[in-house]
Amino acid sequence: MYGEIANTLQNEIASFLDRQPEDIDLHASLIELGIDSLQMLQLLVLLERNFTVHMDESDLEHFTSIHTVTSLALQRLSENEAVVTAGNSMLAAD
């Protein structure tokens, strides 16, 4: 899943910058690459739409590189999965 999210972000950022995805380092600073606040929001929406990961604007402070964004997305997905699993366990106990 890490690779799928990272590749999606890499492709989107390359599109923003009119560069090839392979030219975008996963650990490069998004700000130093030239990603602005509107594009950060677009990345957040992309993650929600493509991977059903819930993130909000407060998460944007952690959008420092593709690697950190991907790691945060995986963390949010894991948290969401834990909530669903706990909810299903409660329903089964009823």
C-alpha positions in Angstrom: 0.0 0.0 0.0 2.9 2.3 0.7 4.1 2.1 -2.9 0.7 2.7 -4.3 0.1 5.9 -2.3 3.7 7.1 -2.8 3.4 6.6 -6.6 0.1 8.4 -6.7 1.5 11.4 -4.9 4.7 11.3 -6.9 2.6 11.4 -10.2 0.4 14.2 -9.0 3.3 16.3 -7.8 5.2 15.7 -11.1 2.0 16.9 -12.9 2.0 20.1 -10.7 5.6 20.8 -11.5 5.5 19.6 -15.2 8.3 17.1 -14.4 8.6 13.3 -14.8 7.6 11.3 -11.7 10.9 9.6 -11.5 12.5 13.0 -11.1 10.6 13.6 -7.8 12.5 12.2 -4.8 10.2 10.7 -2.1 12.2 12.4 0.6 12.5 15.8 -1.0 10.9 18.8 0.7 7.6 19.5 -0.9 8.1 23.2 -0.2 11.5 23.2 -1.8 10.1 21.4 -4.8 7.7 24.4 -5.2 4.4 22.9 -3.9 2.2 25.6 -2.6 -0.7 25.5 -0.1 -3.4 25.0 -2.6 -1.5 22.1 -4.1 -1.1 20.6 -0.6 -4.9 20.8 -0.2 -5.3 19.1 -3.6 -3.0 16.3 -2.3 -5.2 15.9 0.8 -8.3 15.6 -1.4 -6.5 13.1 -3.7 -5.7 10.9 -0.7 -9.3 11.0 0.5 -10.7 10.3 -2.9 -8.4 7.6 -4.1 -7.6 5.8 -0.8 -10.6 6.7 1.4 -8.2 8.1 4.1 -9.7 10.8 6.3 -7.4 13.7 6.8 -8.1 17.3 7.7 -6.3 20.6 7.2 -4.4 20.2 10.5 -2.6 17.3 8.9 -1.1 19.6 6.3 1.6 20.7 8.7 3.0 17.1 8.4 3.0 17.3 4.5 6.8 17.8 4.3 7.7 15.1 1.8 6.0 12.3 -0.2 7.4 9.8 2.3 5.9 11.7 5.4 2.6 12.2 3.6 2.4 8.5 2.7 3.4 7.4 6.2 0.7 9.7 7.7 -1.9 8.4 5.2 -1.1 4.8 6.2 -1.3 5.8 9.9 -4.8 7.3 9.3 -5.9 4.2 7.4 -4.7 2.0 10.2 -6.6 4.1 12.8 -9.8 4.0 10.6 -9.5 0.3 10.3 -9.1 -0.1 14.1 -12.2 1.9 14.7 -14.2 -0.2 12.1 -12.9 -3.4 13.7 -13.8 -2.3 17.2 -17.3 -1.3 16.0 -17.8 -4.6 14.3 -16.7 -6.4 17.5 -19.2 -4.4 19.5 -22.0 -5.2 17.0 -21.2 -8.9 17.2 -21.3 -8.9 21.0 -24.8 -7.4 21.0 
